[in-house]
Amino acid sequence: MARNRNVNFNMSRGRRLTETDRLSIAKERAQGVAAADLAARHGVSLKSIYNAANHARERQLANGSRPKVIGLRVSERELERFDAALQGYGIVSRTDALRGLMAAADKILKPDERIADRLEGMSAQINRVGNNVNQVARRMNEARRRGEPLPYSAESHAHMRELAGFVFQMADQIQEMFYARRGDLELEVTKALAHLIPDGDRGSVLDAD
């Protein structure tokens, strides 16, 4: 009989426990129910049962040092998107996920000084090029008011080409910074939630990032 029980729960290791399952398992373990019986009933491995019991116990201890409670109202669409994002990590507890993100807020919400420095450099450069173009436009406006031929010289053309080239270059650099920043944020979020990601999914999530 014990052999059949082991076969049954080993064949179903892919099932994920919900937060309700974990709390129920922890309660029954505290009442003396055997881990093997719980594993067979829930269709998971013994390791999952032990992890669930430990998780619930750690959560109860942690809640004792967290007297503050916050409330949050969201739309149905916002909640669906958040749940979908958590599902991508294999996380079932919204509360634990929000707590993990809050704990990492100093890293996730911290301004990127590298991007700020690069944008400041771009601003100085575009001001220099823009001044040259403004001078070209001013000379052309003055000539138009006097009824004279527009003084569009080779130098003027060079300034316009420089401005156009810089605009395209700046667009590429901003796109590069955007993707780099997005990658950094995704890595920080993964680190913040790593302790909640099931063991079987942790490697694939980190590899994807």
C-alpha positions in Angstrom: 0.0 0.0 0.0 2.9 2.4 0.9 4.5 1.6 -2.5 1.3 2.7 -4.4 1.1 5.8 -2.4 4.7 6.8 -3.3 4.0 6.2 -7.0 0.9 8.3 -6.9 2.4 11.5 -5.4 5.7 11.2 -7.3 3.8 11.1 -10.6 2.1 14.4 -9.8 5.0 16.6 -8.7 4.0 19.2 -11.3 1.0 20.4 -9.3 1.3 23.7 -7.6 -0.1 24.3 -4.2 -2.2 27.4 -3.6 -1.9 29.6 -0.5 -5.0 27.9 0.9 -3.4 24.5 0.4 -0.2 25.6 2.2 -2.1 26.9 5.2 -4.3 23.8 5.3 -1.2 21.5 5.1 0.6 23.5 7.9 -2.5 23.2 10.1 -2.8 19.4 9.6 0.9 18.9 10.0 0.7 20.7 13.4 -2.1 18.3 14.3 0.1 15.3 13.6 -1.1 14.2 10.1 1.7 12.4 8.3 3.5 14.2 5.5 3.2 11.1 3.2 -0.6 11.1 3.7 -0.8 14.9 2.8 1.5 14.3 -0.2 -0.8 11.6 -1.5 -3.9 13.6 -0.9 -2.6 16.8 -2.6 -0.7 15.0 -5.4 2.7 16.5 -4.6 6.1 15.5 -3.4 7.1 15.2 0.3 9.4 18.1 -0.3 6.5 20.3 -1.3 4.6 19.3 1.9 7.6 20.2 4.1 8.1 23.5 2.2 4.4 24.4 2.6 4.5 23.8 6.3 7.7 25.8 6.7 6.3 28.6 4.6 3.2 28.9 6.6 5.1 28.8 9.9 7.6 31.5 8.7 4.7 33.6 7.6 3.0 33.4 10.9 6.2 34.4 12.7 6.8 37.3 10.3 3.2 38.6 10.7 3.9 39.0 14.4 6.5 41.6 13.6 4.3 43.4 11.0 1.6 45.3 12.9 0.8 47.6 10.0 -2.0 46.8 7.5 -2.6 48.6 4.2 -5.5 48.5 1.9 -5.5 48.8 -1.9 -8.4 49.2 -4.4 -7.7 48.1 -8.0 -9.8 47.5 -11.1 -10.6 44.0 -12.3 -8.2 44.5 -15.2 -5.4 45.6 -13.0 -5.9 42.6 -10.8 -6.0 40.2 -13.8 -2.7 41.7 -15.1 -1.0 41.4 -11.7 -2.2 37.8 -11.3 -1.0 37.0 -14.8 2.5 38.4 -14.0 2.7 36.4 -10.8 1.6 33.3 -12.7 4.5 33.8 -15.0 6.8 33.4 -12.0 4.8 30.5 -10.6 3.8 32.6 -7.5 0.3 32.1 -6.0 0.4 34.6 -3.0 -0.4 38.2 -3.9 0.4 39.3 -0.3 3.9 37.8 -0.3 4.6 39.1 -3.8 3.6 42.7 -2.8 5.6 42.4 0.4 8.7 41.3 -1.6 8.3 44.2 -4.1 7.9 46.7 -1.2 11.1 45.4 0.4 13.0 46.0 -2.8 11.4 49.4 -3.5 14.7 51.2 -2.8 16.2 49.4 -5.8 13.2 49.1 -8.1 12.2 52.8 -7.7 15.7 54.3 -7.5 16.5 56.7 -10.4 19.1 55.4 -12.8 22.1 57.8 -12.4 23.7 56.5 -15.6 20.7 57.4 -17.7 20.5 60.8 -16.0 24.1 61.5 -16.9 23.7 60.4 -20.5 20.6 62.5 -20.9 22.4 65.5 -19.5 25.2 65.0 -22.0 22.7 64.7 -24.8 21.0 67.9 -23.7 24.2 69.9 -23.8 25.0 68.5 -27.3 21.6 69.3 -28.7 21.8 72.8 -27.3 25.0 73.4 -29.1 23.7 72.0 -32.4 20.4 73.8 -31.9 22.2 77.2 -31.5 23.9 76.7 -34.8 20.6 75.9 -36.5 18.9 78.9 -34.8 21.6 81.2 -36.3 20.9 79.8 -39.8 17.2 80.4 -39.3 17.8 83.9 -38.0 19.9 84.9 -41.0 17.3 83.5 -43.4 14.5 85.3 -41.7 16.4 88.6 -41.9 17.1 88.1 -45.6 13.4 87.3 -46.2 12.3 90.6 -44.5 14.8 92.6 -46.6 13.7 90.8 -49.8 17.2 89.4 -50.3 18.2 85.9 -51.5 18.2 83.4 -48.7 21.7 82.9 -47.4 21.7 79.1 -47.3 25.4 78.3 -47.6 27.3 75.0 -47.5 28.0 75.7 -43.8 24.2 76.1 -43.2 23.6 72.8 -44.9 26.2 71.2 -42.7 24.6 72.4 -39.6 21.2 71.1 -40.7 22.7 67.7 -41.5 24.4 67.6 -38.2 21.1 68.3 -36.4 19.3 65.6 -38.4 22.1 63.1 -37.7 22.1 63.9 -34.0 18.3 63.4 -33.7 18.5 59.9 -35.3 21.5 59.1 -33.1 19.8 60.3 -30.0 16.7 58.2 -30.8 18.8 55.1 -31.0 20.6 55.8 -27.7 17.3 56.5 -25.9 15.9 53.2 -27.2 19.1 51.4 -26.0 18.8 53.0 -22.5 15.1 52.0 -22.4 15.8 48.3 -23.0 18.8 48.4 -20.6 16.7 49.9 -17.9 13.9 47.5 -18.5 16.3 44.6 -18.2 17.7 46.0 -14.9 14.2 46.4 -13.5 13.2 42.9 -14.5 16.3 41.5 -12.8 15.6 43.4 -9.6 11.9 42.2 -9.6 13.1 38.6 -10.1 15.5 39.0 -7.2 12.8 40.4 -5.0 10.4 37.5 -5.8 13.0 34.8 -6.0 12.2 33.3 -2.5 8.6 32.9 -3.7 9.3 31.1 -7.0 8.8 27.3 -6.8 12.1 25.4 -7.0 11.1 23.8 -10.4 10.5 27.2 -12.0 13.3 29.3 -10.5 16.0 28.2 -13.0 13.8 28.9 -16.0 12.7 32.3 -14.7 16.3 33.4 -14.0 17.4 32.1 -17.4 14.6 34.0 -19.2 15.7 37.3 -17.5 
